[in-house]
Amino acid sequence: MTSKLVSLCTFLSLAAATAFAAEQNPGYVPKPVPVQSDLEIAAFYYPGTDQMAEWDMVETTLPNIKPLLGWYDEGNPEVIDWQIKWAVEHGIGTFFVDWYWDRGARRLEHWVQGFYRAKYRSYLKWAVMWANHDAPGSHSADDIVSVTKFWIDHYFSTPEYYRIDDKPVVLIWESEKLDSDFILEAAAKGETLAKGEGAKRALSLSNQIARDAGFQGIYFIEMFKRPYTKENLQASKDQGFRETTTYNYSHQAWWRCKDKDAKGTRNRFSYQCVEETVAESWKEQADAGVLPFIPILPTGWNDQPRSFQKATVIYGRTPELFRSICEQARDFCRQHGIKRIVLAPINEWQEGSYIEPNEEYGFAMYDAVRDVFCKKPEQGWPANVTPKQLGLGPYDYPPMVHPARTEWNFDASTEGWYRQPYGAGVLRVRDGCLHLDTTRDDRTKMRIKVAPFPASEYGSFVVRMRVRSADADGTETTKLYWGTDQNALVQNLVLQEDKTAALPVKADGAFHEYVFSLSDSATWKDRIVELWFDPISRKNAAVDIDWMKFSK
């Protein structure tokens, strides 16, 4: 009887809150009601779902984690207003947004562009987390000038941009790439720079440009990937970094876990390992001193939507374990006088690192952040209202359209092909070719779903492309994968390697035609519905595909 009464009271309370929200904001996202915290709570935000193809990877592998916003259009300002509302009503005041720049080419800007059109943007701060996955040779003094001017011209002067000590904040991933490229650039001019001096020069140049533009400089935070030793931290400080943090602790947890063999294996272990050991990591960072650091609260990991059988799976994640991490972080920050934390991350859906409200846990993860770190108002917490309760949405991307074609010329678009995360960066058309830069040796690079066509009508697949790689050793291959209406390419989260054809590939920078013989393959049958293509089994390669087609 008691449980029924509690459920009824909860229902009536939610119904009243929903009615009030609808009355205050008919037809739109209700106005945010921020809650307060003694800490600055930030969150890493990955704007990785710029098209339905990205959500498709999640929907076809882990559909139970669907966001409460649906398979949402991430650049839609109304969607972003919901994200802002839910964040600030749970104490999250800043997003550190993954941001991509490669010699002037930018990608995954849709969220930031949508943010600046959002009605409630003044409630949330944001900062660039330069996800510097660029290939060697991408960085130069001219490029640092260009990227810094872009930040200044588009972001730094806006009131929504996050500052520390009145300096705009920029976080940098893989600063060692800046360092090595600046060292090489100096060497080409007859100058010798020691390790670390390249990054120091890059950050100093960027700071000077900001000062010349009227700012007090830039507050650079390093996304630290090395062991937290005094020597490593002093090197970062000497380069010009003011603070450090990391993106995700979860992988380290296995090695720290005292009874790890009872909690799984290195690639599959319990989230309990994370909960039990993350405070050790914070203490290690605090004890090292030299630079302040921002403790991260790891949100888990499961990259099956991207890696299938090669995935690292951290299972057993629960709101209770995450709440414990929050409580440990609160106590640690009090003991060490730390004023900032970061949730790491909140929406890496494809990697299983998410706490944004979803069908799996509802608001439970966000509620844990709010309950542990924030001050409860006298009138109680703001109600967790969803679009569905107010009759708003849906905000989903349109369903994927699978092209009815067996030939691609790439004259004006990618023609339905999209990148395979981990395998390639952005796919773009350049000079009449589909261009991509590869990022991993062991991952396919691109994929497409097509309108079904009979395999029996085609005996080969022909590609004209050129590949450039300074690291090629002659063992590289190019490979085609296929899935059918009777035999999926991925089954039970395992990639079926028997539905492939491979050839040696030349990485000499010249165009070559490659003819894949398919008719002799026992699995080339039924109706083809999906294709994956790997131009080269090598990272840091540049690929230009002129055309590809199935042939009789």
C-alpha positions as MATLAB code, in Angstrom:
seq = 'MTSKLVSLCTFLSLAAATAFAAEQNPGYVPKPVPVQSDLEIAAFYYPGTDQMAEWDMVETTLPNIKPLLGWYDEGNPEVIDWQIKWAVEHGIGTFFVDWYWDRGARRLEHWVQGFYRAKYRSYLKWAVMWANHDAPGSHSADDIVSVTKFWIDHYFSTPEYYRIDDKPVVLIWESEKLDSDFILEAAAKGETLAKGEGAKRALSLSNQIARDAGFQGIYFIEMFKRPYTKENLQASKDQGFRETTTYNYSHQAWWRCKDKDAKGTRNRFSYQCVEETVAESWKEQADAGVLPFIPILPTGWNDQPRSFQKATVIYGRTPELFRSICEQARDFCRQHGIKRIVLAPINEWQEGSYIEPNEEYGFAMYDAVRDVFCKKPEQGWPANVTPKQLGLGPYDYPPMVHPARTEWNFDASTEGWYRQPYGAGVLRVRDGCLHLDTTRDDRTKMRIKVAPFPASEYGSFVVRMRVRSADADGTETTKLYWGTDQNALVQNLVLQEDKTAALPVKADGAFHEYVFSLSDSATWKDRIVELWFDPISRKNAAVDIDWMKFSK';
ca = [
       0.000    0.000    0.000;
       2.847    2.389    0.908;
       4.628    1.847   -2.419;
       1.377    2.488   -4.295;
       0.874    5.741   -2.359;
       4.431    6.877   -3.133;
       3.940    6.047   -6.804;
       0.663    7.986   -6.860;
       2.265   11.015   -5.191;
       5.167   10.897   -7.628;
       2.770   10.685  -10.552;
       0.658   13.604   -9.313;
       3.760   15.712   -8.627;
       5.146   15.053  -12.094;
       1.769   15.708  -13.688;
       1.507   19.053  -11.898;
       5.038   20.023  -12.912;
       4.365   19.018  -16.500;
       1.170   21.056  -16.587;
       2.963   24.091  -15.131;
       5.812   23.798  -17.653;
       3.384   23.534  -20.539;
       1.449   26.570  -19.289;
       4.605   28.668  -18.934;
       6.065   27.701  -22.321;
       3.307   26.571  -24.656;
       4.731   24.930  -27.728;
       8.395   25.201  -26.786;
      11.060   23.984  -24.399;
      10.276   25.317  -20.901;
      12.606   27.973  -19.551;
      15.559   26.457  -17.647;
      15.621   26.684  -13.862;
      19.337   26.419  -12.981;
      20.457   24.926   -9.692;
      23.561   26.051   -7.845;
      26.729   24.252   -6.810;
      29.902   25.223   -4.966;
      31.845   23.546   -7.779;
      32.072   24.449  -11.438;
      30.709   21.356  -13.179;
      31.720   20.928  -16.809;
      31.103   18.073  -19.220;
      32.866   16.790  -22.299;
      30.445   16.949  -25.211;
      31.068   15.003  -28.430;
      29.096   16.414  -31.408;
      29.388   13.141  -33.269;
      25.875   12.585  -34.606;
      25.750   14.973  -37.535;
      23.653   12.553  -39.591;
      21.375    9.567  -39.093;
      24.170    7.275  -40.288;
      25.962    7.862  -36.968;
      22.841    7.064  -34.933;
      22.279    4.018  -37.142;
      25.426    2.459  -35.686;
      23.891    2.737  -32.213;
      20.336    1.805  -33.175;
      21.453   -1.428  -34.852;
      23.733   -2.512  -31.986;
      22.540   -1.059  -28.654;
      18.992    0.250  -29.251;
      18.149    0.162  -25.530;
      20.333    3.212  -24.849;
      18.245    5.502  -27.075;
      18.283    9.116  -25.818;
      15.054   10.594  -24.469;
      15.463   13.169  -27.248;
      15.303   10.328  -29.772;
      17.819    9.837  -32.579;
      18.012   13.599  -32.529;
      19.186   16.163  -35.056;
      22.137   17.448  -33.080;
      22.261   20.831  -34.811;
      18.598   21.650  -34.100;
      18.495   24.681  -31.743;
      15.362   23.323  -30.041;
      17.188   20.075  -29.260;
      20.076   22.101  -27.867;
      17.665   24.099  -25.706;
      16.549   20.802  -24.154;
      20.190   19.874  -23.586;
      20.860   23.249  -21.987;
      17.774   22.983  -19.776;
      18.586   19.491  -18.562;
      22.252   20.362  -17.994;
      21.805   23.523  -15.924;
      18.911   22.003  -13.951;
      21.403   19.340  -12.845;
      24.294   21.679  -12.049;
      26.238   21.363  -15.312;
      27.263   24.852  -16.379;
      29.852   24.303  -19.119;
      30.365   22.011  -22.100;
      33.895   21.298  -23.320;
      32.999   20.548  -26.939;
      35.116   18.285  -29.143;
      36.214   20.572  -31.979;
      37.986   19.582  -35.182;
      40.407   21.560  -37.340;
      42.815   20.185  -39.929;
      44.661   22.875  -41.884;
      41.518   24.959  -42.116;
      39.132   22.077  -42.751;
      36.550   21.843  -39.980;
      33.986   19.162  -39.259;
      31.288   18.379  -36.703;
      30.541   22.090  -36.250;
      26.783   21.576  -36.341;
      26.301   21.583  -32.566;
      28.213   24.827  -31.993;
      26.397   26.480  -34.891;
      23.071   25.317  -33.478;
      24.074   26.448  -29.985;
      24.510   30.025  -31.157;
      20.938   29.919  -32.496;
      19.497   28.397  -29.320;
      17.072   30.490  -27.271;
      18.610   29.542  -23.922;
      22.306   29.697  -24.870;
      22.984   32.379  -22.238;
      22.450   29.747  -19.528;
      25.413   27.588  -20.608;
      29.099   28.275  -21.223;
      31.200   26.291  -23.654;
      34.844   25.963  -24.697;
      36.821   24.381  -27.514;
      38.357   20.993  -26.815;
      40.575   20.780  -29.874;
      40.321   17.075  -30.741;
      43.671   17.161  -32.483;
      43.605   13.823  -34.283;
      45.391   15.381  -37.258;
      48.018   13.467  -39.201;
      51.740   14.223  -38.784;
      52.737   17.307  -40.748;
      49.384   19.033  -40.274;
      50.621   21.774  -37.954;
      52.673   24.862  -38.718;
      53.125   28.437  -37.555;
      50.823   29.663  -40.329;
      48.193   27.127  -39.296;
      48.351   28.170  -35.629;
      47.847   31.762  -36.715;
      44.816   30.708  -38.763;
      43.170   28.575  -36.089;
      43.710   31.187  -33.373;
      42.213   33.917  -35.543;
      39.240   31.655  -36.217;
      38.664   31.228  -32.466;
      38.958   34.975  -31.959;
      36.689   35.922  -34.853;
      33.951   33.392  -34.103;
      33.978   32.403  -30.425;
      36.143   34.250  -27.910;
      34.183   37.511  -27.823;
      30.802   35.855  -27.362;
      29.362   36.012  -23.832;
      28.732   32.249  -23.869;
      32.411   31.375  -24.242;
      33.982   29.971  -21.077;
      36.836   31.835  -19.395;
      39.190   31.262  -16.492;
      41.017   34.282  -15.036;
      39.303   36.322  -17.768;
      41.103   34.296  -20.449;
      39.215   32.226  -23.033;
      39.803   28.533  -22.387;
      41.055   26.067  -25.005;
      41.723   22.415  -24.225;
      44.125   20.550  -26.530;
      44.230   16.830  -27.274;
      47.569   15.333  -28.353;
      49.705   18.432  -27.983;
      52.702   16.254  -28.831;
      51.601   16.502  -32.476;
      51.989   20.264  -32.285;
      55.373   19.766  -30.708;
      56.775   17.370  -33.298;
      55.481   19.367  -36.277;
      56.910   22.638  -34.960;
      60.248   20.931  -34.315;
      60.279   19.699  -37.920;
      59.284   23.121  -39.233;
      62.162   24.702  -37.328;
      64.592   22.052  -38.586;
      63.602   22.832  -42.172;
      64.818   26.387  -41.503;
      68.077   25.228  -39.922;
      66.940   25.686  -36.316;
      67.100   23.005  -33.633;
      64.342   22.769  -31.042;
      64.392   20.324  -28.143;
      61.415   18.153  -27.264;
      58.693   20.342  -25.801;
      59.959   23.538  -27.381;
      57.784   23.044  -30.452;
      54.563   23.030  -28.439;
      55.864   25.945  -26.381;
      56.389   27.938  -29.570;
      52.911   27.046  -30.853;
      51.147   28.066  -27.636;
      53.245   31.215  -27.288;
      52.353   32.272  -30.819;
      48.663   31.615  -30.186;
      48.772   33.574  -26.935;
      50.432   36.538  -28.636;
      47.786   36.640  -31.358;
      45.089   36.649  -28.668;
      46.816   39.457  -26.769;
      47.187   41.472  -29.963;
      43.421   41.088  -30.417;
      42.753   42.595  -26.985;
      42.523   39.468  -24.837;
      44.748   38.710  -21.865;
      45.908   35.537  -23.558;
      44.455   32.036  -23.762;
      44.037   29.667  -20.825;
      45.362   26.421  -22.317;
      44.443   23.129  -20.645;
      46.233   19.960  -21.722;
      44.301   16.758  -22.246;
      46.979   14.800  -20.423;
      47.847   11.330  -21.723;
      51.222   10.671  -20.073;
      51.892    9.397  -16.539;
      51.298   12.060  -13.905;
      54.916   12.589  -12.851;
      56.476   15.857  -11.740;
      58.765   15.736  -14.771;
      55.932   15.332  -17.266;
      53.821   18.006  -15.611;
      56.738   20.439  -15.464;
      57.240   19.885  -19.186;
      53.586   20.782  -19.790;
      53.881   23.868  -17.617;
      57.001   24.963  -19.495;
      55.104   24.588  -22.777;
      52.474   27.043  -21.565;
      49.668   24.882  -20.224;
      47.906   26.260  -17.138;
      46.020   23.156  -16.092;
      45.479   19.510  -17.062;
      42.657   17.021  -17.305;
      41.918   13.771  -19.171;
      39.087   12.572  -21.395;
      38.278    9.166  -19.987;
      39.781    7.244  -17.105;
      37.810    4.031  -17.588;
      40.445    2.031  -19.490;
      43.006    2.531  -16.712;
      40.667    1.077  -14.116;
      41.372   -2.534  -15.065;
      45.071   -2.201  -14.288;
      44.404   -0.586  -10.908;
      41.645   -2.957   -9.798;
      42.917   -5.098   -6.913;
      40.887   -8.212   -7.718;
      40.569   -7.553  -11.426;
      40.547  -11.225  -12.417;
      37.277  -11.598  -10.523;
      35.797   -8.649  -12.378;
      36.512   -9.626  -15.964;
      39.355   -9.244  -18.437;
      41.316   -6.300  -19.807;
      38.804   -5.805  -22.631;
      35.692   -6.713  -20.663;
      35.391   -5.776  -17.010;
      33.009   -4.385  -14.438;
      32.290   -0.679  -13.927;
      32.888   -1.498  -10.285;
      36.609   -1.392  -11.129;
      36.139    2.218  -12.201;
      34.207    3.124   -9.066;
      36.789    1.472   -6.793;
      39.912    3.014   -8.324;
      39.140    6.432   -9.806;
      39.963    8.223   -6.531;
      43.463    6.705   -6.676;
      43.937    8.428  -10.010;
      42.825   11.776   -8.594;
      45.210   11.392   -5.657;
      48.084   10.533   -7.991;
      47.434   13.713   -9.942;
      47.128   15.828   -6.802;
      50.300   14.389   -5.264;
      52.317   15.143   -8.395;
      51.623   18.852   -7.990;
      53.242   21.321  -10.426;
      49.981   22.083  -12.301;
      46.361   22.187  -11.148;
      44.152   19.478  -12.609;
      40.446   19.022  -13.180;
      39.242   15.661  -11.807;
      37.139   13.704  -14.278;
      34.120   11.603  -13.388;
      34.256    8.692  -15.874;
      30.929    7.690  -17.354;
      31.894    4.257  -18.689;
      32.875    2.661  -21.978;
      31.386    0.239  -24.513;
      32.410    0.860  -28.112;
      30.582   -2.126  -29.614;
      28.683    0.151  -32.047;
      32.062    0.953  -33.599;
      34.344   -1.980  -32.833;
      32.061   -5.026  -32.539;
      34.151   -8.006  -31.362;
      37.215   -5.759  -30.938;
      35.384   -3.537  -28.467;
      36.304   -2.831  -24.879;
      33.182   -3.371  -22.798;
      32.806   -2.046  -19.274;
      29.671   -3.744  -18.034;
      27.594   -3.361  -14.878;
      27.338    0.418  -14.987;
      24.570    1.587  -12.662;
      23.303    4.929  -11.358;
      24.306    3.786   -7.865;
      27.941    3.218   -8.834;
      28.044    6.521  -10.699;
      26.551    8.284   -7.668;
      29.347    6.792   -5.565;
      31.903    8.281   -7.974;
      30.167   11.647   -7.591;
      30.290   11.388   -3.798;
      33.974   10.469   -3.864;
      34.679   13.428   -6.152;
      32.775   15.815   -3.882;
      34.759   14.691   -0.843;
      38.069   14.750   -2.730;
      37.476   18.282   -3.995;
      36.639   19.493   -0.491;
      39.805   17.943    0.918;
      42.056   19.404   -1.780;
      40.405   22.771   -2.379;
      39.506   21.906   -5.977;
      36.822   24.060   -7.563;
      36.243   22.401  -10.944;
      35.251   18.918  -12.134;
      34.347   17.477  -15.528;
      31.947   14.684  -16.463;
      33.806   12.566  -18.960;
      31.888   12.489  -21.268;
      28.091   12.852  -21.307;
      27.152   11.790  -24.840;
      29.692    9.494  -26.499;
      26.850    7.186  -27.482;
      28.961    5.242  -29.969;
      31.566    4.539  -27.277;
      29.191    3.813  -24.420;
      30.216    6.884  -22.412;
      26.981    8.748  -21.781;
      24.776   10.057  -19.000;
      22.442   12.306  -20.980;
      18.851   11.231  -20.230;
      18.081    8.012  -22.081;
      15.726    5.041  -22.158;
      18.156    2.862  -20.210;
      18.493    4.975  -17.046;
      16.152    7.918  -17.570;
      17.490   10.930  -15.651;
      19.184    8.818  -12.964;
      22.767    9.716  -13.914;
      21.999   13.432  -14.199;
      20.078   13.253  -10.927;
      23.152   11.773   -9.228;
      25.205   14.803  -10.285;
      22.521   17.201   -9.077;
      21.827   15.438   -5.780;
      25.492   15.138   -4.792;
      26.897   18.493   -5.902;
      24.018   20.975   -5.892;
      22.017   22.887   -3.305;
      18.381   21.840   -3.219;
      16.073   24.863   -3.553;
      13.405   25.390   -0.899;
      10.732   24.640   -3.481;
      12.466   21.401   -4.450;
      14.360   20.306   -7.531;
      13.101   21.367  -10.968;
      10.965   18.610  -12.452;
      12.549   16.356  -15.062;
      10.268   17.184  -17.966;
      10.644   15.520  -21.377;
       9.507   16.595  -24.854;
       7.069   13.694  -25.016;
       5.290   14.866  -21.866;
       4.720   18.274  -23.460;
       3.776   16.948  -26.865;
       6.976   18.321  -28.424;
       9.239   16.664  -30.950;
      10.099   14.249  -32.322;
      13.528   15.615  -33.195;
      14.859   12.593  -35.046;
      16.783   12.839  -38.262;
      14.790   11.600  -41.260;
      15.175    7.847  -41.809;
      18.201    6.852  -43.838;
      17.623    6.602  -47.580;
      19.541    3.711  -49.081;
      20.529    4.656  -52.636;
      19.598    2.347  -55.484;
      22.959    2.347  -57.179;
      25.937    0.153  -57.960;
      28.229    2.870  -59.289;
      29.728    5.959  -57.657;
      31.556    8.828  -59.384;
      31.881   11.360  -56.526;
      31.473   14.381  -58.783;
      29.642   16.496  -56.217;
      28.970   14.496  -53.043;
      29.896   11.379  -51.077;
      26.876    9.713  -52.748;
      25.699    7.917  -49.622;
      29.042    6.733  -48.269;
      29.942    7.738  -44.730;
      33.016    7.315  -42.616;
      33.677    4.392  -40.360;
      34.662    5.901  -36.991;
      38.184    4.997  -35.854;
      39.047    4.167  -39.477;
      38.844    7.566  -41.155;
      38.290   11.240  -40.561;
      35.827   13.264  -42.566;
      34.860   12.094  -46.050;
      34.759   14.991  -48.498;
      34.699   15.505  -52.239;
      37.782   17.237  -53.579;
      38.819   17.666  -57.221;
      36.225   15.166  -58.400;
      37.326   12.473  -55.956;
      36.163   11.182  -52.605;
      38.988   12.125  -50.240;
      39.714   10.682  -46.820;
      42.620   10.391  -44.403;
      42.931    7.078  -42.591;
      43.322    6.994  -38.814;
      43.700    3.328  -37.854;
      45.378    0.256  -39.335;
      42.850   -2.230  -38.004;
      39.530   -0.593  -38.914;
      37.587   -0.276  -42.140;
      37.327    3.267  -43.412;
      33.895    3.782  -45.030;
      30.480    2.159  -45.352;
      27.140    2.472  -47.127;
      23.703    0.854  -47.014;
      22.143    0.377  -50.441;
      18.808   -0.603  -51.918;
      18.985   -4.401  -52.322;
      20.439   -5.667  -55.581;
      21.128   -9.274  -56.710;
      24.726  -10.357  -56.243;
      24.324  -12.722  -59.181;
      24.136   -9.794  -61.603;
      27.698   -8.696  -60.887;
      30.974  -10.585  -60.963;
      33.451   -7.932  -59.894;
      33.953   -4.633  -58.093;
      36.285   -2.081  -59.675;
      37.859    0.930  -57.954;
      40.064    3.668  -59.378;
      41.961    5.383  -56.598;
      45.297    6.677  -55.446;
      46.834    6.151  -52.033;
      49.752    7.973  -50.420;
      51.469    6.708  -47.299;
      54.951    7.419  -45.993;
      54.648    4.397  -43.701;
      53.739    1.788  -46.326;
      55.970   -1.302  -46.396;
      54.392   -3.218  -49.272;
      52.207   -5.497  -47.155;
      49.108   -3.290  -47.281;
      45.817   -4.492  -48.708;
      42.530   -2.992  -49.859;
      39.362   -4.844  -48.906;
      35.658   -4.897  -49.748;
      33.040   -6.219  -47.279;
      29.393   -6.981  -48.023;
      26.218   -7.901  -46.183;
      23.058   -9.416  -47.642;
      19.374   -9.584  -46.863;
      19.918  -13.195  -45.760;
      23.276  -12.861  -44.032;
      24.095   -9.620  -42.232;
      27.613   -8.265  -42.218;
      27.478   -7.851  -38.434;
      25.820  -10.651  -36.464;
      25.551  -10.670  -32.676;
      28.005   -7.765  -32.613;
      30.608   -9.767  -34.565;
      31.870   -8.625  -37.971;
      31.639  -11.512  -40.448;
      35.076  -11.650  -42.079;
      34.035  -14.338  -44.583;
      32.119  -11.820  -46.703;
      35.187  -10.031  -48.023;
      37.502   -9.743  -50.998;
      41.027   -8.323  -50.715;
      43.858   -7.193  -53.001;
      47.366   -5.768  -52.548;
      47.341   -1.973  -52.759;
      50.006    0.435  -54.020;
      50.640    3.457  -51.807;
      52.727    5.359  -54.360;
      50.435    8.352  -54.870;
      49.460    7.344  -58.414;
      46.015    6.341  -59.640;
      45.473    2.615  -60.122;
      42.463    0.463  -60.945;
      41.728   -2.453  -58.619;
      39.442   -5.264  -59.763;
      37.949   -7.407  -56.990;
      36.750  -10.776  -58.295;
      33.500  -11.653  -56.541;
      31.868  -14.439  -58.542;
      34.183  -17.104  -57.106;
      33.284  -16.245  -53.506;
      30.833  -18.631  -51.831;
      29.349  -15.743  -49.833;
      28.726  -13.473  -52.846;
      25.058  -14.354  -53.188;
      21.524  -13.281  -52.281;
      20.725   -9.561  -52.329;
      23.412   -7.079  -51.316;
      22.241   -4.467  -48.782;
      25.423   -3.116  -47.200;
      29.024   -2.434  -48.242;
      32.133   -1.525  -46.292;
      35.366   -0.503  -47.972;
      38.915   -0.271  -46.686;
      41.154    1.500  -49.241;
      44.312    0.626  -47.311;
      45.131   -1.250  -44.126;
      47.359    1.559  -42.884;
      46.797    4.674  -40.785;
      47.982    8.159  -41.769;
      47.353    7.459  -45.449;
      45.732    9.928  -47.847;
      43.177    8.388  -50.205;
      41.459    9.797  -53.300;
      38.794    7.590  -54.891;
      37.988    8.667  -58.454;
      35.176    6.168  -58.956;
      33.991    2.702  -57.995;
      31.460    0.361  -59.565;
      30.154   -3.166  -59.726;
      30.748   -4.799  -63.090;
      29.076   -7.692  -64.882;
];
